[in-house]
Amino acid sequence: MNALFLNGRIRMIPILLLMLLFLSIGFILFFFAASPAGASILFGPTSVPTQENLWAYAELPKPTAMQTAVPMVLATEPPTPPATETPGSMTMEIVEEAAVSAPAVDEAANAPVPSYSGSKYILVDISDQHMYVYENNALIYSFVASTGINNATRVGTFAVQSKIPNAYGSTWDIWMPNWLGIYWSHGLENGIHALPILPNGATLWEGYLGRPVSYGCVVLGTYEAQVLYDWSEIGTPVEIQW
């Protein structure tokens, strides 16, 4: 019995070895076929899908800065308000250029000068379009001013003869704030006032101070005219010179 068992055991060993050999060969063939190199050898080369190019090179010109010419309009003459019909009521008139330029009787010489014993004094220099304000022989204010075009502002020594908070000039339909009347010409009063206000509320001659723009009056800025109006007195001497 021992001999039979031994013979059976000996016979089983070759069979197990053959099974292990076949299994090993099978695993080797499986992994070889699964690899890209093995698949290429066994089944031939395979096509590898490639991604389609969705872009391409293009030559575009380099952008350059473009300057657009903008026409510039330079004002050569100060604006003038349109002439309108004279309203029914009038508070104050301004002097027209033609009236001032034409020779006439010197009404300023005949007009009475208000008596004054104070120490205030106003000097208007046409050559440099400036006003100098003195008190007690000391300069207290220096204002940029505009006088009349074509030498329409009269030269001489005058005095503040009227003060009107907001005078109306019917010749041009304008309002002249902080009016200080200084002399008469052809029945109309010339004076010192702020930049005129048009009927639509716009400021006339704004941006033109420092050059002749008016038709005889001495024009100041809005703030400066208010300061001068509050400071001045009836009878304050006003000298206008070149």
SENU-323749 format. One record per atom (N, C-alpha, C): residue in one letter; x negated, z, y negated. Coordinates in steps of 0.05 Angstrom, whole numbers, plus 5000, padded with zeros to 4 digits. Layout:
N
PT  a  X  Z  Y
...
// end
This chain:
242
PT  m  4983  5000  5024
PT  m  5000  5000  5000
PT  m  4983  5000  4975
PT  n  4961  5014  4977
PT  n  4943  5014  4955
PT  n  4931  4987  4950
PT  a  4926  4973  4972
PT  a  4915  4946  4970
PT  a  4935  4927  4957
PT  l  4961  4930  4964
PT  l  4981  4912  4953
PT  l  4984  4917  4923
PT  f  4984  4943  4914
PT  f  4986  4949  4886
PT  f  4963  4938  4870
PT  l  4940  4941  4882
PT  l  4916  4931  4869
PT  l  4916  4901  4866
PT  n  4926  4888  4887
PT  n  4927  4858  4885
PT  n  4947  4850  4864
PT  g  4970  4864  4863
PT  g  4990  4857  4842
PT  g  4980  4862  4814
PT  r  4965  4883  4811
PT  r  4955  4889  4784
PT  r  4934  4868  4775
PT  i  4918  4859  4795
PT  i  4898  4839  4789
PT  i  4911  4813  4782
PT  r  4934  4807  4795
PT  r  4947  4782  4789
PT  r  4961  4782  4761
PT  m  4969  4805  4751
PT  m  4982  4807  4725
PT  m  4963  4803  4702
PT  i  4938  4809  4705
PT  i  4919  4807  4682
PT  i  4916  4779  4672
PT  p  4912  4759  4690
PT  p  4909  4731  4679
PT  p  4934  4722  4665
PT  i  4957  4730  4674
PT  i  4982  4721  4661
PT  i  4984  4732  4633
PT  l  4976  4758  4629
PT  l  4977  4770  4602
PT  l  4957  4757  4583
PT  l  4934  4751  4595
PT  l  4913  4737  4578
PT  l  4923  4710  4568
PT  l  4936  4696  4586
PT  l  4946  4669  4578
PT  l  4968  4671  4557
PT  m  4985  4692  4559
PT  m  5006  4695  4539
PT  m  4994  4702  4512
PT  l  4973  4720  4512
PT  l  4960  4727  4486
PT  l  4947  4703  4474
PT  l  4935  4686  4491
PT  l  4921  4662  4481
PT  l  4941  4643  4468
PT  f  4964  4639  4482
PT  f  4984  4620  4470
PT  f  4995  4631  4443
PT  l  5000  4658  4443
PT  l  5010  4670  4418
PT  l  4990  4667  4395
PT  s  4964  4671  4402
PT  s  4944  4669  4381
PT  s  4942  4640  4371
PT  i  4943  4621  4389
PT  i  4942  4592  4381
PT  i  4967  4586  4364
PT  g  4990  4597  4371
PT  g  5014  4592  4356
PT  g  5012  4602  4327
PT  f  5002  4627  4324
PT  f  4999  4638  4297
PT  f  4980  4622  4280
PT  i  4958  4613  4293
PT  i  4938  4598  4279
PT  i  4950  4572  4269
PT  l  4964  4558  4286
PT  l  4977  4533  4278
PT  l  4997  4537  4256
PT  f  5013  4559  4257
PT  f  5033  4564  4237
PT  f  5021  4568  4209
PT  f  5001  4586  4208
PT  f  4988  4591  4182
PT  f  4973  4566  4172
PT  f  4962  4550  4190
PT  f  4947  4526  4182
PT  f  4967  4506  4170
PT  a  4990  4504  4183
PT  a  5010  4484  4173
PT  a  5022  4494  4147
PT  a  5024  4520  4143
PT  a  5036  4531  4119
PT  a  5018  4528  4095
PT  s  4992  4526  4098
PT  s  4973  4523  4076
PT  s  4974  4494  4065
PT  p  4969  4490  4038
PT  p  4969  4463  4026
PT  p  4949  4445  4039
PT  a  4925  4455  4046
PT  a  4905  4438  4059
PT  a  4914  4429  4086
PT  g  4925  4448  4102
PT  g  4935  4441  4128
PT  g  4958  4421  4127
PT  a  4977  4426  4108
PT  a  4999  4408  4106
PT  a  4990  4380  4099
PT  s  4969  4378  4082
PT  s  4959  4352  4075
PT  s  4947  4338  4099
PT  i  4933  4353  4117
PT  i  4921  4341  4140
PT  i  4942  4332  4161
PT  l  4961  4350  4165
PT  l  4981  4345  4186
PT  l  5002  4325  4177
PT  f  5012  4327  4152
PT  f  5035  4310  4143
PT  f  5027  4289  4123
PT  g  5002  4288  4114
PT  g  4994  4269  4094
PT  g  4997  4280  4066
PT  p  4987  4267  4045
PT  p  4989  4277  4018
PT  p  5018  4277  4008
PT  t  5024  4297  3994
PT  t  5052  4300  3982
PT  t  5050  4297  3952
PT  s  5070  4286  3940
PT  s  5071  4282  3911
PT  s  5078  4308  3897
PT  v  5063  4316  3877
PT  v  5069  4340  3862
PT  v  5084  4332  3836
PT  p  5108  4343  3833
PT  p  5123  4335  3809
PT  p  5108  4344  3784
PT  t  5108  4328  3765
PT  t  5095  4334  3739
PT  t  5116  4336  3717
PT  q  5110  4353  3697
PT  q  5129  4357  3675
PT  q  5128  4333  3655
PT  e  5151  4324  3648
PT  e  5152  4301  3629
PT  e  5144  4310  3601
PT  n  5126  4294  3588
PT  n  5118  4300  3561
PT  n  5141  4296  3541
PT  l  5149  4316  3528
PT  l  5171  4314  3509
PT  l  5161  4313  3480
PT  w  5135  4308  3475
PT  w  5124  4307  3448
PT  w  5103  4285  3447
PT  a  5096  4278  3423
PT  a  5076  4257  3419
PT  a  5062  4261  3393
PT  y  5038  4252  3390
PT  y  5024  4254  3365
PT  y  5035  4234  3344
PT  a  5036  4243  3320
PT  a  5045  4225  3298
PT  a  5028  4231  3274
PT  e  5020  4210  3259
PT  e  5004  4213  3235
PT  e  5023  4213  3211
PT  l  5024  4235  3197
PT  l  5040  4239  3174
PT  l  5023  4242  3149
PT  p  5030  4230  3127
PT  p  5014  4234  3102
PT  p  5015  4262  3092
PT  k  4993  4272  3082
PT  k  4992  4300  3072
PT  k  5008  4301  3046
PT  p  5027  4321  3044
PT  p  5043  4323  3020
PT  p  5026  4331  2996
PT  t  5032  4319  2974
PT  t  5018  4326  2949
PT  t  5038  4335  2928
PT  a  5029  4352  2910
PT  a  5047  4363  2889
PT  a  5055  4340  2871
PT  m  5080  4339  2865
PT  m  5090  4318  2847
PT  m  5099  4331  2821
PT  q  5090  4322  2799
PT  q  5097  4332  2773
PT  q  5117  4313  2760
PT  t  5140  4324  2753
PT  t  5161  4308  2740
PT  t  5159  4312  2710
PT  a  5156  4290  2696
PT  a  5154  4291  2667
PT  a  5181  4300  2655
PT  v  5180  4321  2639
PT  v  5204  4332  2626
PT  v  5202  4326  2596
PT  p  5220  4310  2586
PT  p  5218  4304  2557
PT  p  5222  4329  2540
PT  m  5206  4331  2520
PT  m  5208  4355  2502
PT  m  5216  4345  2474
PT  v  5236  4358  2464
PT  v  5246  4351  2438
PT  v  5236  4372  2418
PT  l  5220  4364  2399
PT  l  5210  4382  2379
PT  l  5226  4379  2353
PT  a  5235  4402  2343
PT  a  5251  4401  2319
PT  a  5233  4396  2295
PT  t  5239  4376  2279
PT  t  5223  4370  2255
PT  t  5236  4381  2230
PT  e  5262  4384  2231
PT  e  5276  4395  2207
PT  e  5295  4418  2217
PT  p  5298  4438  2201
PT  p  5316  4459  2208
PT  p  5345  4449  2209
PT  p  5361  4460  2227
PT  p  5389  4451  2228
PT  p  5405  4459  2204
PT  t  5423  4442  2197
PT  t  5441  4448  2174
PT  t  5470  4448  2184
PT  p  5486  4466  2174
PT  p  5514  4467  2183
PT  p  5530  4444  2172
PT  p  5550  4435  2187
PT  p  5567  4413  2176
PT  p  5584  4422  2153
PT  a  5587  4404  2134
PT  a  5604  4410  2110
PT  a  5633  4411  2118
PT  t  5648  4430  2108
PT  t  5676  4432  2114
PT  t  5692  4435  2088
PT  e  5718  4433  2090
PT  e  5735  4436  2067
PT  e  5733  4465  2057
PT  t  5736  4468  2031
PT  t  5735  4494  2019
PT  t  5760  4510  2025
PT  p  5757  4534  2037
PT  p  5780  4550  2043
PT  p  5794  4559  2017
PT  g  5818  4570  2021
PT  g  5834  4578  1998
PT  g  5821  4602  1984
PT  s  5809  4620  1999
PT  s  5797  4644  1987
PT  s  5766  4642  1990
PT  m  5752  4654  1970
PT  m  5723  4653  1971
PT  m  5713  4679  1960
PT  t  5694  4690  1975
PT  t  5681  4715  1966
PT  t  5655  4709  1951
PT  m  5639  4691  1961
PT  m  5613  4684  1948
PT  m  5606  4656  1955
PT  e  5592  4642  1937
PT  e  5583  4615  1942
PT  e  5552  4615  1944
PT  i  5542  4596  1958
PT  i  5513  4591  1958
PT  i  5507  4567  1941
PT  v  5482  4565  1932
PT  v  5475  4543  1914
PT  v  5467  4518  1930
PT  e  5479  4495  1922
PT  e  5471  4470  1935
PT  e  5445  4460  1924
PT  e  5431  4445  1941
PT  e  5405  4434  1933
PT  e  5407  4417  1908
PT  a  5426  4399  1908
PT  a  5429  4380  1885
PT  a  5434  4395  1859
PT  a  5450  4416  1861
PT  a  5456  4431  1837
PT  a  5432  4446  1826
PT  v  5415  4456  1844
PT  v  5391  4470  1835
PT  v  5371  4451  1825
PT  s  5368  4428  1837
PT  s  5347  4409  1829
PT  s  5353  4396  1802
PT  a  5378  4393  1796
PT  a  5385  4379  1771
PT  a  5380  4397  1747
PT  p  5370  4386  1725
PT  p  5366  4403  1701
PT  p  5392  4412  1690
PT  a  5393  4437  1682
PT  a  5418  4448  1671
PT  a  5411  4471  1653
PT  v  5431  4482  1641
PT  v  5427  4505  1623
PT  v  5418  4528  1640
PT  d  5398  4542  1630
PT  d  5387  4565  1645
PT  d  5407  4588  1643
PT  e  5425  4590  1663
PT  e  5445  4611  1662
PT  e  5432  4638  1668
PT  a  5410  4638  1683
PT  a  5397  4664  1689
PT  a  5387  4677  1664
PT  a  5377  4660  1645
PT  a  5367  4672  1620
PT  a  5390  4684  1603
PT  n  5414  4672  1606
PT  n  5436  4682  1590
PT  n  5451  4705  1604
PT  a  5447  4708  1630
PT  a  5461  4729  1644
PT  a  5449  4756  1638
PT  p  5465  4776  1634
PT  p  5455  4802  1627
PT  p  5440  4815  1651
PT  v  5417  4826  1647
PT  v  5401  4839  1668
PT  v  5409  4868  1669
PT  p  5417  4877  1693
PT  p  5426  4905  1696
PT  p  5403  4924  1688
PT  s  5410  4945  1673
PT  s  5390  4964  1665
PT  s  5380  4980  1690
PT  y  5355  4986  1690
PT  y  5344  4999  1713
PT  y  5320  5016  1704
PT  s  5320  5041  1713
PT  s  5298  5059  1706
PT  s  5284  5070  1730
PT  g  5289  5058  1753
PT  g  5276  5068  1778
PT  g  5249  5057  1782
PT  s  5238  5062  1806
PT  s  5211  5053  1812
PT  s  5209  5033  1835
PT  k  5232  5019  1840
PT  k  5233  5000  1862
PT  k  5228  4972  1850
PT  y  5216  4955  1868
PT  y  5208  4928  1858
PT  y  5206  4910  1882
PT  i  5217  4885  1880
PT  i  5216  4865  1901
PT  i  5200  4841  1891
PT  l  5181  4832  1907
PT  l  5165  4809  1901
PT  l  5168  4788  1923
PT  v  5176  4763  1916
PT  v  5179  4741  1935
PT  v  5157  4721  1929
PT  d  5140  4715  1948
PT  d  5119  4695  1945
PT  d  5126  4670  1960
PT  i  5132  4649  1945
PT  i  5140  4624  1958
PT  i  5117  4611  1973
PT  s  5093  4613  1963
PT  s  5070  4600  1976
PT  s  5065  4609  2004
PT  d  5069  4634  2010
PT  d  5065  4644  2037
PT  d  5091  4652  2050
PT  q  5114  4646  2038
PT  q  5140  4652  2050
PT  q  5141  4681  2059
PT  h  5138  4699  2040
PT  h  5137  4727  2047
PT  h  5149  4743  2024
PT  m  5160  4767  2032
PT  m  5171  4785  2012
PT  m  5156  4812  2014
PT  y  5149  4823  1991
PT  y  5135  4848  1990
PT  y  5153  4868  1974
PT  v  5158  4891  1986
PT  v  5176  4911  1974
PT  v  5159  4935  1966
PT  y  5162  4943  1941
PT  y  5146  4965  1930
PT  y  5165  4988  1921
PT  e  5154  5012  1923
PT  e  5167  5035  1911
PT  e  5145  5055  1902
PT  n  5148  5063  1876
PT  n  5127  5080  1864
PT  n  5099  5067  1866
PT  n  5099  5040  1861
PT  n  5075  5025  1862
PT  n  5061  5024  1889
PT  a  5075  5031  1910
PT  a  5064  5030  1937
PT  a  5080  5010  1953
PT  l  5065  4994  1969
PT  l  5078  4974  1986
PT  l  5091  4989  2010
PT  i  5117  4986  2013
PT  i  5131  5000  2035
PT  i  5141  4981  2056
PT  y  5147  4956  2049
PT  y  5157  4936  2068
PT  y  5143  4909  2063
PT  s  5138  4894  2084
PT  s  5128  4867  2082
PT  s  5144  4850  2102
PT  f  5160  4832  2092
PT  f  5178  4816  2109
PT  f  5172  4786  2108
PT  v  5174  4773  2131
PT  v  5173  4744  2131
PT  v  5199  4734  2119
PT  a  5197  4714  2102
PT  a  5221  4704  2088
PT  a  5221  4673  2089
PT  s  5244  4662  2082
PT  s  5247  4633  2078
PT  s  5261  4628  2052
PT  t  5249  4610  2036
PT  t  5261  4603  2010
PT  t  5274  4575  2012
PT  g  5281  4564  1989
PT  g  5296  4539  1989
PT  g  5278  4514  1994
PT  i  5290  4495  2008
PT  i  5276  4469  2013
PT  i  5274  4454  1987
PT  n  5253  4438  1985
PT  n  5248  4422  1960
PT  n  5247  4439  1935
PT  n  5234  4463  1938
PT  n  5230  4481  1916
PT  n  5257  4489  1902
PT  a  5277  4493  1919
PT  a  5304  4499  1908
PT  a  5306  4528  1898
PT  t  5288  4545  1906
PT  t  5289  4573  1897
PT  t  5275  4575  1869
PT  r  5289  4586  1850
PT  r  5279  4588  1823
PT  r  5257  4609  1820
PT  v  5237  4602  1805
PT  v  5215  4621  1799
PT  v  5221  4637  1774
PT  g  5216  4662  1775
PT  g  5221  4679  1751
PT  g  5224  4708  1758
PT  t  5232  4723  1738
PT  t  5237  4752  1742
PT  t  5267  4757  1739
PT  f  5279  4768  1759
PT  f  5308  4773  1760
PT  f  5313  4802  1767
PT  a  5337  4808  1775
PT  a  5344  4835  1784
PT  a  5368  4833  1803
PT  v  5371  4853  1820
PT  v  5394  4854  1837
PT  v  5419  4860  1820
PT  q  5437  4840  1819
PT  q  5461  4842  1802
PT  q  5487  4846  1818
PT  s  5485  4843  1845
PT  s  5509  4847  1862
PT  s  5500  4854  1890
PT  k  5517  4870  1903
PT  k  5512  4877  1931
PT  k  5538  4873  1947
PT  i  5538  4855  1966
PT  i  5562  4849  1982
PT  i  5554  4852  2012
PT  p  5567  4868  2027
PT  p  5559  4872  2056
PT  p  5559  4846  2072
PT  n  5579  4828  2066
PT  n  5580  4803  2081
PT  n  5593  4782  2063
PT  a  5576  4767  2050
PT  a  5586  4747  2031
PT  a  5593  4721  2046
PT  y  5613  4707  2035
PT  y  5622  4682  2048
PT  y  5613  4658  2030
PT  g  5601  4638  2043
PT  g  5593  4614  2029
PT  g  5611  4591  2037
PT  s  5630  4584  2020
PT  s  5650  4564  2027
PT  s  5638  4536  2028
PT  t  5616  4531  2014
PT  t  5604  4504  2014
PT  t  5597  4495  2043
PT  w  5587  4514  2059
PT  w  5579  4507  2086
PT  w  5595  4523  2107
PT  d  5615  4538  2098
PT  d  5631  4554  2117
PT  d  5613  4572  2133
PT  i  5598  4589  2120
PT  i  5581  4608  2133
PT  i  5584  4635  2121
PT  w  5576  4656  2136
PT  w  5576  4683  2127
PT  w  5547  4691  2123
PT  m  5542  4706  2101
PT  m  5515  4714  2094
PT  m  5514  4745  2093
PT  p  5506  4758  2114
PT  p  5506  4788  2114
PT  p  5486  4799  2095
PT  n  5492  4823  2085
PT  n  5474  4838  2068
PT  n  5465  4822  2043
PT  w  5485  4813  2028
PT  w  5480  4796  2005
PT  w  5471  4813  1981
PT  l  5448  4804  1969
PT  l  5439  4815  1944
PT  l  5437  4792  1924
PT  g  5456  4791  1905
PT  g  5456  4769  1885
PT  g  5434  4775  1864
PT  i  5419  4754  1856
PT  i  5397  4758  1837
PT  i  5399  4740  1813
PT  y  5411  4716  1815
PT  y  5414  4699  1790
PT  y  5436  4679  1795
PT  w  5446  4668  1772
PT  w  5468  4649  1772
PT  w  5457  4621  1766
PT  s  5469  4601  1779
PT  s  5461  4573  1773
PT  s  5486  4556  1777
PT  h  5495  4542  1755
PT  h  5518  4524  1756
PT  h  5543  4539  1767
PT  g  5547  4563  1758
PT  g  5571  4578  1766
PT  g  5569  4590  1794
PT  l  5546  4587  1808
PT  l  5543  4598  1834
PT  l  5520  4618  1834
PT  e  5522  4638  1851
PT  e  5501  4659  1851
PT  e  5482  4655  1874
PT  n  5456  4655  1868
PT  n  5435  4655  1888
PT  n  5427  4683  1894
PT  g  5418  4688  1919
PT  g  5411  4715  1926
PT  g  5393  4718  1949
PT  i  5391  4742  1959
PT  i  5375  4748  1983
PT  i  5396  4757  2004
PT  h  5393  4747  2029
PT  h  5412  4754  2050
PT  h  5399  4749  2077
PT  a  5414  4758  2098
PT  a  5404  4755  2125
PT  a  5410  4727  2135
PT  l  5400  4720  2158
PT  l  5405  4694  2170
PT  l  5435  4689  2171
PT  p  5445  4666  2162
PT  p  5474  4662  2161
PT  p  5486  4660  2189
PT  i  5512  4666  2189
PT  i  5528  4666  2214
PT  i  5548  4643  2212
PT  l  5548  4625  2232
PT  l  5567  4603  2232
PT  l  5595  4613  2242
PT  p  5616  4596  2238
PT  p  5643  4605  2247
PT  p  5644  4611  2277
PT  n  5628  4598  2293
PT  n  5629  4603  2322
PT  n  5612  4627  2330
PT  g  5600  4641  2311
PT  g  5585  4665  2317
PT  g  5555  4660  2320
PT  a  5547  4635  2320
PT  a  5518  4628  2323
PT  a  5503  4635  2298
PT  t  5477  4641  2301
PT  t  5460  4647  2278
PT  t  5446  4622  2268
PT  l  5450  4615  2243
PT  l  5438  4591  2231
PT  l  5409  4597  2223
PT  w  5392  4577  2228
PT  w  5363  4578  2221
PT  w  5348  4599  2237
PT  e  5359  4608  2259
PT  e  5344  4627  2275
PT  e  5319  4613  2287
PT  g  5296  4626  2284
PT  g  5271  4614  2293
PT  g  5257  4598  2272
PT  y  5268  4595  2248
PT  y  5256  4580  2227
PT  y  5246  4597  2204
PT  l  5247  4623  2206
PT  l  5238  4641  2185
PT  l  5207  4636  2181
PT  g  5199  4637  2156
PT  g  5172  4632  2150
PT  g  5166  4604  2139
PT  r  5188  4588  2136
PT  r  5186  4562  2125
PT  r  5211  4557  2108
PT  p  5209  4540  2088
PT  p  5233  4535  2071
PT  p  5256  4523  2087
PT  v  5279  4536  2086
PT  v  5302  4526  2101
PT  v  5328  4526  2085
PT  s  5329  4543  2065
PT  s  5355  4548  2051
PT  s  5359  4527  2029
PT  y  5381  4531  2015
PT  y  5388  4514  1992
PT  y  5385  4529  1966
PT  g  5367  4549  1966
PT  g  5361  4564  1942
PT  g  5358  4594  1947
PT  c  5372  4604  1966
PT  c  5371  4633  1971
PT  c  5345  4641  1985
PT  v  5339  4667  1984
PT  v  5317  4678  1999
PT  v  5329  4690  2025
PT  v  5320  4681  2048
PT  v  5332  4689  2073
PT  v  5312  4707  2088
PT  l  5323  4728  2099
PT  l  5308  4748  2115
PT  l  5320  4749  2143
PT  g  5305  4761  2161
PT  g  5315  4767  2188
PT  g  5338  4787  2186
PT  t  5354  4788  2207
PT  t  5378  4805  2207
PT  t  5371  4834  2202
PT  y  5351  4844  2217
PT  y  5344  4873  2214
PT  y  5331  4877  2186
PT  e  5313  4860  2178
PT  e  5299  4863  2152
PT  e  5319  4863  2129
PT  a  5339  4845  2130
PT  a  5358  4843  2109
PT  a  5375  4869  2107
PT  q  5381  4881  2130
PT  q  5396  4906  2130
PT  q  5379  4928  2117
PT  v  5354  4929  2124
PT  v  5336  4950  2113
PT  v  5334  4947  2083
PT  l  5330  4922  2073
PT  l  5328  4917  2044
PT  l  5354  4923  2030
PT  y  5377  4916  2042
PT  y  5403  4921  2030
PT  y  5408  4951  2026
PT  d  5401  4967  2047
PT  d  5406  4996  2045
PT  d  5387  5008  2025
PT  w  5363  4997  2022
PT  w  5343  5009  2004
PT  w  5347  5001  1975
PT  s  5356  4977  1970
PT  s  5357  4967  1942
PT  s  5380  4979  1926
PT  e  5377  4976  1900
PT  e  5397  4987  1881
PT  e  5404  4965  1861
PT  i  5427  4967  1850
PT  i  5434  4949  1828
PT  i  5414  4953  1805
PT  g  5402  4931  1797
PT  g  5383  4931  1776
PT  g  5354  4931  1786
PT  t  5350  4932  1812
PT  t  5323  4931  1823
PT  t  5310  4905  1815
PT  p  5286  4904  1802
PT  p  5274  4880  1794
PT  p  5266  4862  1818
PT  v  5269  4836  1815
PT  v  5262  4817  1836
PT  v  5245  4795  1822
PT  e  5220  4793  1830
PT  e  5203  4772  1819
PT  e  5198  4751  1840
PT  i  5201  4726  1833
PT  i  5196  4704  1851
PT  i  5174  4687  1839
PT  q  5153  4683  1855
PT  q  5129  4669  1844
PT  q  5118  4650  1866
PT  w  5100  4633  1856
PT  w  5084  4616  1874
PT  w  5058  4630  1881
// end
